[in-house]
Amino acid sequence: MIYWQLFWEFCKVGIFCVGGGYASMPLIQASVVDTFHWLSMSEFVDIFTISQMTPGPIGINAATFAGTKIAGLGGAVCATAGFVAPSLILGIILARVFFKYGNIGPIRGVLNGLRPAVVGLICAASLSFVWLAVWSTESVPEDFGAFSPAAILVLILALMAIRRKIGVIKVLIGSGVLGLVLGLMGILPV
């Protein structure tokens, strides 16, 4: 039963995940954290962090890691297959439609309308990550004054590095090293 649930939940994510892997974050979170409670928000953030560091699309990596955590190798296969199946089918269909009718006004309008929605999905997921990283809460902080200055420092430095076109892997490694040093100094929890 868990294998079918994983396949179906990640299939739904794959169907509605317009805009790539980052847009899948709130959908995956809704299923595995909020609805089924298969993962905690902290585990979910860890999975997306690891997914960002490994080769391949982040959504597929997250499905694989989440499936593994929830139900082992079989769970990984089911979650990944569920995530990929709709994209594969829809991708083939949309590629044919786009190349045949892509310059038609209504098709262009649909694509232009989806862009802001994708940004909204990414922002929603990002806020959840910021709350957990800076306030150690899975929802809107009750006390915005109870934040971690060290976490904000790491966040700002990472944002500055990304804006300066420093590679994501370098930023992740640097942030990890900084987090380790701050943890050993007792400034960040380890």
N, C-alpha and C positions, 0 to 999 in steps of 0.2 A: 504493500500500500504506500509506503513512504517513497518508493521509487516513482510510482505513478504521480504522486503529489509533487515531487520535485520536478519531474518532466513537465507537468501541466503548469505549475507556477512559473517556471522559467520560460515556458512556451508563451504564456501570457505576457511576460516581460519582453520577450523577443518580438511579439506582435506590436506592442505599444511603445517600444523604445525607439522613438524617432529621434535621430540626432547623434547616435553613437553611444559608446560605453558610458560616458559620464551622465548622459540622460537616463541611463538605466538605473542609476544609483537609487533614486527615490522609489522606483518600482520594486527593485529587489529588496530594499529596506522595508517597504510596506508588507511584502510577503514573508520574508524570513525573520524579521525582527518584530514587526507590529502585529501581524495576523497570527502566524504559527508559533512565534517565540522560539524558533529553532536556534537563533543566535541572539546574543545580547548586542546592544548598540556598540559596545567596545569591541567585541569580536568582529562585528560587521565592518567597523572602521579599519581594524587590523587586516581583514581580508582585502579591502580595497587598497590599502597601503601596499600589501604584498603584490596585489594584482598590477599595481602601477609599476612595480620594480621588475616584473617578469616580462619576457618577450610575448608579444601577441596583443590582441585587442583586450582592453580592460574589462569589458562586460563578459566576454567568454572566460577570461581568467577568473573573474569573480564568481561566475557560475560554477566553474570547476572547483575552486577552493571551497565555496560554500557547500556544494554537494559532498565534497570529501569530508568536511567537518560534520555535516549532518548525518551522512549514511555511508561513509567510506568510499571505496572505489566505485561501487555500483551507483552510489549517489552522485559522484562526480560525472560519470558517464550520462546518467539520466538528466541531470541539471544542464550539462553542456549541450546535449542533444536537443533538449527542450528550448534552450536559448538560441541555438543556431538554426533549427528547422524553419521557423517562420521567416527569418531573415533571408535564408537561402531561397525559399519559395517566392517571397515578396520581392526580393532583389532581382530575380530573373524576370518576373512579371513587370516590375517597374522599369527595368532597363529597356525592355522592349517598348513599353508605352512612351518612356521619355525620349528615346531615340526616334520614335515615329512621330510623336506629337509634342515634344518638349518646347517648341516655340509658340504654341497656342496660348493665348492670354489666360484662360481659366487654369490651365496646368501651372503656368508661371505664378499665378495668384495663390494657388494652394501652396506651392513651395515657399513663396515669400511670407505666407501666413504661418507656416510651421516654424520658421526661424526664431521668432520671439518666444514661441511656446517652448522650444528646446532650451533657450537661455533660461527661461523660468524654471524648468525642471532641474537644470544644473544648479541654479541659485538655491533652490529649495534643499537639495541634497547638501550643498556646500554649507548652508546655515546649520544643518544638523551636525556636520563635522566640526564646525567652529565651536558650537556649544559644547560638544564633548571634549574637544582639545583644550579650550580655554577655561570653561566653567565646570568641566567634569560632570555634565548633566546631559541626559538624552533628549531634553526638550528645552523650551525657552527658559532661560535661567530665572529663578525667582528673585535672586539678588545679583544684579549686574555688577555690584561692587566686589563680589567674591570671586574674582578672576585670578588666574595665574599670570603674574607679570613675565615670568620666564617663558611660558607658553606663547604669550603675545610676542615676545622678543623673537622666538624661533619662527613664528608665523610671519612676522614682518620681514625678517631676514630672508626667509624662503620666497616670499612674494617679490622682494627686491631682486633676488637672484634670478628668478624666472623672468621678470621684466627686462633684465639685462641679458637675456638669452643664454644663461648658463644652463647646461643640460639638466634634464630632470633627474637622471641618475646621480649626477654630482650633487644636486640639491638634496636629494633623499639621503645620500651618504653623509653629506655635511650636517644635515639636520639630525640624523641618527647619532653622529659623533657628538654634536653639541648637546643633544638630549642625554647621552650617556655621561658626559662631563658634568652637566648641570644636575643630573641624578646623583652622581657620586659626591657632588658637593652638597647634596641635600636640598637643592633649590627646586628640582622637579622630582615628583615621585618616581621610584623605580619599580 
